[in-house]
Amino acid sequence: MAEQSLRKGKVVSSILTIGSMEIFFTKMHGLGNDFIVIDNLNGRIVLSKKQIVFLCDRHKGIGADGLILVESQKESDSFMNYCNADGSEAEMCGNGIRCVAKFLKDGYFKSKDIFKIATRVGIKEVVCEKDGTFSVNMGQPVFSHSDFPESSLEFEGINFNFVSIGNPHAVGFVQNIKHCDLSGVGSHFERHKNFPNGINVELVEQKNKKQFEVLVWERGCGATLACGTGASAVYAVCRKYKNADKNAVISLPGGKLFFSENKNGEIIMRGPAQSAYSGIINV
């Protein structure tokens, strides 16, 4: 987004009170995967890791799975500066980027339906659909990457395949997802020596070639109600190894995400984004 055009728009819910540590924020979520979204288009807000951890703390702060600073970038409509709840930076967030698109549309570009949003792994296109959902071009999956081993690994009787959707994922298939120890498996894999930058974990129960039920353990956050890149990773692995249909539905604890693939082999993810409330907090 041109920086100038953004600053001419109306700031709806997120500004920094100059000369203080009082921050205006918007609480948003995609299928319950929730974020603290802060307007930083003027570039004046710099948060430390400690401050991010405080803001994301569900007992002492606002509470969220992650924090997003919406920032200016000349080559796109904005930059999604995303951090996990533990204060670590993340390359990409599928649910978060839909929330950023809604944030921009509600606050700056009410008549605009296609956004270019920059992430740490490049610019992603987000389309605001007529039914109120948002479609994101997640790009092509990468099955060979320095973030994970070339071959699959087995743990607790579960065979895991690996894929990058801009960030690394370990996808394992189970017979009955209700009987899985997500915390045990997720915490074991998240910072395992085989994954130099950590890894996200998805446990999958295949219902048929179109429907998959998924539990997610996010690196730097733990169990979440939904994960856009995680669901995209599941779709990619299912297409490659399970002969999944081109159009598929991924069901997560927080709801459903809908997937397809374009002619370039890029994953298209569609799902909702919602604003919960706005507020002010001192940091």
Residue pairs with C-beta under 8 A, 6 or more apart in sequence:
1 72
1 73
1 76
1 77
1 78
1 104
1 108
1 116
2 74
3 41
3 72
3 73
3 74
6 41
6 72
6 77
6 78
6 108
7 41
7 42
9 107
9 108
9 109
10 107
10 108
11 39
11 107
12 26
12 106
12 107
12 278
13 24
13 25
13 26
13 39
13 107
13 275
13 278
14 23
14 24
14 25
14 26
14 37
14 38
14 39
14 70
14 103
14 278
15 24
15 39
16 22
16 23
16 24
16 38
16 40
16 42
16 44
16 45
17 23
17 24
18 44
20 282
21 282
21 283
22 280
22 281
22 282
23 38
23 45
23 280
23 281
23 282
23 283
24 38
24 39
24 278
24 279
24 280
25 36
25 37
25 38
25 55
25 62
25 278
25 279
25 280
25 281
26 36
26 37
26 38
26 103
26 275
26 277
26 278
27 34
27 35
27 36
27 37
27 62
27 64
27 275
27 276
27 277
27 278
27 279
28 34
28 35
28 37
28 99
28 102
28 103
28 273
28 274
28 275
28 276
29 35
29 95
29 99
29 273
29 274
29 276
30 94
30 95
30 96
30 98
30 99
30 226
30 228
30 254
30 271
30 272
30 273
30 274
31 95
31 225
31 226
31 252
31 254
31 255
31 256
31 257
31 271
31 272
32 224
32 225
32 226
32 253
32 254
32 255
33 65
33 95
33 96
33 224
33 225
33 226
33 227
33 228
33 254
34 63
34 64
34 65
34 276
35 64
35 65
35 66
35 67
35 68
35 93
35 95
35 96
35 99
36 55
36 56
36 62
36 64
36 66
36 67
36 68
37 67
37 68
37 70
37 99
37 100
37 103
38 45
38 67
38 68
38 69
38 70
39 70
39 103
39 107
40 69
40 70
40 71
40 81
41 70
41 71
41 72
41 78
42 72
43 71
43 72
45 69
47 55
47 67
47 69
47 83
47 283
48 87
49 83
49 87
49 88
50 87
51 283
52 67
52 83
52 85
52 87
53 85
53 86
53 87
54 60
54 61
54 283
55 61
55 62
55 64
55 67
55 281
55 283
56 62
56 63
56 64
56 65
56 66
56 67
56 85
57 63
58 64
61 281
62 279
62 281
64 85
65 84
65 85
65 218
65 221
65 224
66 82
66 83
66 84
66 85
66 90
66 93
66 96
66 221
67 82
67 83
67 85
68 80
68 81
68 82
68 83
68 93
68 96
68 99
68 100
69 81
70 78
70 79
70 80
70 81
70 100
70 103
70 104
71 78
71 79
71 80
71 81
72 78
72 79
73 79
73 118
75 116
75 118
75 123
76 116
76 117
76 118
76 123
77 104
77 109
77 115
77 116
77 117
78 100
78 104
78 115
78 117
78 118
79 117
79 118
79 119
80 93
80 96
80 97
80 100
80 117
80 118
80 119
82 89
82 90
82 92
82 93
82 96
82 119
82 120
83 89
83 90
84 90
84 218
84 219
84 220
84 221
85 220
85 221
85 222
86 220
86 221
88 219
88 220
89 120
90 120
90 167
90 219
90 220
91 119
91 120
91 121
91 166
91 167
92 119
92 120
92 121
92 124
92 165
92 166
92 167
92 229
93 119
93 228
93 229
94 136
94 138
94 165
94 227
94 228
94 229
94 230
94 231
94 232
94 269
95 226
95 227
95 228
95 271
95 273
96 228
97 117
97 119
97 124
97 126
97 136
97 228
98 126
98 134
98 136
98 228
98 271
98 272
98 273
99 273
100 115
100 117
100 126
101 115
101 117
101 126
101 128
101 134
101 273
102 128
102 134
102 273
102 274
102 275
103 275
104 112
104 115
104 117
105 112
105 113
105 115
105 128
106 275
109 115
112 128
113 127
113 128
114 125
114 126
114 127
114 128
115 125
115 126
115 127
115 128
116 123
116 124
116 125
116 126
117 123
117 124
117 125
117 126
118 124
119 166
120 166
121 139
121 166
121 167
122 139
122 166
124 136
124 137
124 138
124 139
125 136
125 137
126 134
126 135
126 136
126 137
127 134
127 135
127 136
128 134
129 135
129 270
132 272
133 270
133 271
133 272
134 270
134 271
134 272
134 273
135 268
135 269
135 270
136 228
136 268
136 269
136 270
137 262
137 266
137 267
137 268
138 165
138 166
138 228
138 229
138 232
138 266
138 267
138 268
138 269
139 165
139 166
139 266
139 267
140 264
140 265
140 266
140 267
141 163
141 164
141 165
141 232
141 233
141 236
141 240
141 267
142 163
142 164
142 165
143 161
143 162
143 163
143 164
143 236
143 240
144 150
145 162
145 164
145 168
146 196
147 162
147 164
147 168
147 195
147 196
147 197
147 199
148 162
148 164
148 168
148 170
148 194
148 195
148 199
149 162
149 194
152 159
152 160
152 161
152 162
153 159
153 160
153 170
153 194
154 160
155 172
155 185
155 188
155 189
156 181
156 184
156 185
158 172
158 173
158 174
158 185
158 203
159 172
159 173
160 170
160 171
160 172
160 189
160 201
161 170
161 171
161 172
161 237
161 240
161 241
162 168
162 169
162 170
162 171
162 199
163 169
163 171
163 233
163 236
163 237
165 229
165 232
165 233
165 236
165 267
166 229
167 200
167 219
167 229
168 195
168 197
168 198
168 199
168 200
168 219
169 199
169 200
169 201
169 202
169 229
169 230
169 233
170 189
170 195
170 199
170 200
170 201
170 202
171 202
171 204
171 233
171 234
171 237
172 185
172 201
172 202
172 203
172 204
173 203
173 204
173 205
173 206
173 242
174 180
174 203
174 204
174 205
175 205
176 205
177 203
177 204
177 205
177 213
177 214
177 215
180 203
180 215
182 201
182 203
182 215
182 217
182 223
183 217
183 222
183 223
185 201
185 203
185 217
186 201
186 217
186 222
186 223
187 217
187 222
189 195
189 199
189 201
189 217
190 198
190 199
190 200
190 201
190 217
190 219
191 198
192 199
198 219
198 220
199 219
200 216
200 217
200 218
200 219
200 227
200 229
200 230
200 233
201 216
201 217
202 214
202 215
202 216
202 217
202 227
202 230
202 231
202 233
202 234
203 214
203 215
204 212
204 213
204 214
204 234
204 237
204 238
205 212
205 213
205 214
206 212
206 238
206 242
207 213
209 242
209 243
209 244
209 245
209 248
210 244
210 245
210 247
210 248
210 249
211 248
211 249
211 251
212 234
212 235
212 238
212 244
212 248
212 249
212 250
212 251
213 251
214 230
214 231
214 234
214 250
214 251
214 252
215 223
215 252
215 253
216 223
216 224
216 226
216 227
216 230
216 231
216 252
217 223
217 224
218 224
218 227
218 230
224 254
225 252
225 253
225 254
225 255
226 252
226 253
226 254
226 255
226 257
227 252
228 257
228 269
228 271
231 250
231 252
231 257
231 259
231 269
232 259
232 267
232 269
234 250
235 244
235 248
235 250
235 259
235 267
235 269
236 267
238 244
238 248
239 246
239 261
246 260
246 261
247 258
247 259
247 260
248 258
248 259
248 260
249 256
249 257
249 258
249 259
250 256
250 257
250 258
250 259
255 271
255 272
256 271
257 269
257 270
257 271
258 269
258 270
258 271
259 267
259 268
259 269
259 270
260 267
260 268
260 270
261 267
261 268
262 268
